[in-house]
Amino acid sequence: MPPWVTEFSDDSASAAVAAPAGAPAAQSSEQPAVVMPQRAAKQAAPSGPYVITPVPGLDWDGNWPAVAAVLPLRGIAQQLAVQAELIECLHDGHSTTFRLRVPIDTWRSPANVEKLAAVLSERFGRKVNVDTELGAVWYTASAEAQAHREACQLAAEETIASDPFVLDMKRAFDAFVVPGTITPAPAGSAAPTLH
């Protein structure tokens, strides 16, 4: 038997039986092995469009996702930046405070906030403070990147669906494009590809 094949069978696993709806939960003296981070409660999407407010004192257009996406951060500090939503940016001439809403509490640790503040201070050339609050987010660098990927995927699928060669193959041979095989062209390439 090859070394990458395991000796046990997956059909030996058994499903856990759920307790009836009204039954009390079993009490356990053991602590859970994994503790999930506190997440913000889900809220309805905002009804109006997000308004980007320029900050003249910083000579900045106020586009937080664009700044967050290019900050030289890694790890959790990077997640703090790209997953946070800018609530407001206050500039009083001496210092600047970025108020951010963050969806996961553990990302708001003082070390991560300090790293983000240091990188923002370097980016804007002045002292920057970062205040965070826990809450649902909508307009983030991560959400913007996801929307861009989805738009590229849709454009690639539409390009393949309207390609004359593909249409000829569908008519002549009753062919079809296998779902999930279309990928958008990498940035700078000419056309999407089939895999």
C-alpha positions in Angstrom: 0.0 0.0 0.0 1.4 3.5 -0.9 2.4 5.6 2.1 -0.1 8.3 1.3 -3.1 5.9 1.7 -4.5 5.6 5.2 -5.3 2.3 6.8 -8.7 3.2 8.2 -12.0 3.5 6.3 -14.1 6.7 6.3 -17.3 4.6 6.6 -16.4 3.7 10.2 -17.4 7.2 11.2 -20.8 7.7 12.8 -22.9 10.8 13.0 -23.6 12.4 16.3 -27.2 12.2 17.4 -28.8 15.5 18.0 -30.7 16.0 21.2 -34.4 16.7 20.9 -35.4 20.4 20.6 -36.7 20.7 24.2 -34.0 18.5 25.9 -31.5 20.2 28.2 -27.9 20.4 26.9 -25.5 17.9 28.4 -23.2 19.4 31.0 -19.5 18.8 30.5 -16.7 19.6 32.9 -14.2 19.8 30.1 -13.3 23.1 28.4 -13.8 23.2 24.6 -10.6 22.5 22.6 -11.2 25.4 20.3 -12.6 28.8 21.3 -14.0 30.8 18.5 -13.2 34.6 18.4 -16.0 36.9 19.2 -17.7 38.1 16.0 -19.9 41.1 15.5 -23.6 40.4 15.3 -25.0 40.2 11.8 -26.8 43.3 10.7 -28.8 44.3 7.6 -26.8 45.9 4.8 -26.8 49.7 4.8 -29.7 51.1 2.7 -27.8 53.9 1.0 -24.5 54.0 -0.8 -21.2 54.4 1.1 -19.9 58.0 0.9 -16.2 58.5 0.8 -15.3 61.7 2.6 -12.0 63.4 1.7 -9.7 64.6 4.4 -8.1 67.8 3.2 -5.7 68.0 6.2 -4.1 64.8 5.1 -4.3 65.5 1.4 -6.2 62.2 1.1 -9.4 61.3 -0.8 -10.8 59.2 2.1 -10.8 55.9 0.2 -10.0 53.5 3.1 -10.1 50.3 1.1 -7.5 51.6 -1.4 -5.1 52.6 1.4 -5.7 49.4 3.5 -5.1 47.2 0.5 -1.5 48.5 0.0 -0.3 49.0 3.5 2.9 47.0 4.2 1.4 44.8 6.9 1.3 41.0 7.4 -0.6 38.6 9.5 -3.4 39.7 11.9 -2.4 43.4 11.6 -3.0 43.1 7.8 -6.4 41.4 8.5 -7.3 44.3 10.8 -6.6 46.8 8.0 -8.3 45.0 5.1 -11.3 43.7 7.0 -12.0 47.0 8.9 -14.4 49.7 7.8 -13.5 53.4 8.2 -16.2 55.1 10.3 -14.5 58.5 10.3 -11.2 60.2 10.1 -10.7 63.1 12.4 -7.9 65.5 11.8 -7.4 68.5 14.1 -4.1 69.9 12.7 -1.8 68.1 15.2 -3.0 64.6 15.1 -5.2 62.3 13.1 -7.5 59.6 14.5 -8.9 56.8 12.3 -12.1 55.3 13.8 -12.5 51.8 12.4 -15.2 49.2 12.8 -13.8 45.7 13.0 -15.9 42.4 12.7 -13.7 40.2 14.9 -12.7 41.2 18.4 -9.3 39.5 18.6 -8.1 41.6 15.6 -8.5 44.7 17.9 -5.6 43.7 20.2 -3.4 46.6 21.2 -0.4 45.2 19.4 -2.3 45.0 16.1 -3.7 48.5 16.5 -0.2 49.9 17.3 1.2 48.3 14.1 -1.6 49.7 12.0 -1.2 53.2 13.6 2.6 53.1 13.0 2.2 52.2 9.3 -0.5 54.8 8.9 1.7 57.4 10.5 4.5 56.5 8.1 2.0 56.6 5.1 0.6 60.1 6.0 3.8 61.6 7.5 2.2 62.6 10.8 1.0 61.1 14.1 -1.9 58.8 13.6 -4.1 57.2 16.3 -6.4 54.3 15.6 -9.6 53.7 17.6 -11.6 50.5 17.0 -15.1 49.3 17.8 -16.6 45.9 17.3 -19.4 45.7 14.7 -20.6 44.5 11.3 -18.7 45.9 8.3 -19.6 46.5 4.7 -17.2 48.7 2.8 -13.7 47.1 3.3 -10.7 46.4 1.2 -11.5 42.7 1.5 -15.1 43.3 0.3 -14.0 45.4 -2.6 -11.4 42.8 -3.7 -14.1 40.1 -3.5 -16.5 42.2 -5.6 -13.7 42.7 -8.2 -13.0 38.9 -8.3 -16.7 38.2 -8.8 -17.0 40.8 -11.6 -13.9 39.4 -13.3 -15.4 35.9 -13.1 -18.8 37.0 -14.5 -17.0 38.8 -17.4 -15.0 35.7 -18.1 -18.0 33.5 -18.2 -19.9 35.9 -20.5 -16.9 36.1 -22.8 -16.7 32.3 -23.2 -20.5 32.0 -23.5 -20.5 34.5 -26.4 -17.3 33.2 -28.1 -18.0 32.3 -31.8 -16.0 29.0 -31.5 -17.8 27.9 -28.4 -21.1 28.7 -30.0 -20.2 26.7 -33.1 -19.2 23.7 -30.9 -22.5 23.9 -29.0 -24.4 23.9 -32.3 -22.4 21.3 -34.2 -21.7 18.8 -31.4 -24.3 19.6 -28.7 -21.2 20.6 -26.6 -21.3 22.5 -23.3 -18.8 24.3 -21.1 -18.3 22.3 -17.9 -19.4 24.5 -14.9 -16.4 25.7 -12.8 -13.9 25.4 -15.6 -13.7 29.1 -16.6 -11.2 31.3 -14.9 -10.6 35.0 -15.5 -7.5 36.0 -17.3 -4.7 37.1 -15.0 -4.1 40.9 -14.9 -2.5 42.0 -18.2 -3.6 38.9 -20.1 -5.9 39.0 -23.1 -8.6 36.4 -22.6 -10.2 34.1 -20.0 -9.2 30.4 -20.1 -11.0 27.1 -19.9 -9.5 24.4 -17.6 
